[in-house]
Amino acid sequence: MVYQLTGQSVYATVARQTLDYVLREMTSDQGGFYSATDADSEAERA
């Protein structure tokens, strides 16, 4: 919405990067979403 109001592309970029992260790192193989990440996991998933 901020991008729509301001037209500043930085806001659209940040929104896309955030959603890409959620889809890549916070989505389970079964399609659900994880509620947190473990700082000590080093990209390992349970």
Protein Blocks (a to p, Z undefined) as FASTA:
>chain_A
ZZmmnopaklmmmmmmmmmmmmmmmccfkopacfbdcfklnopaZZ
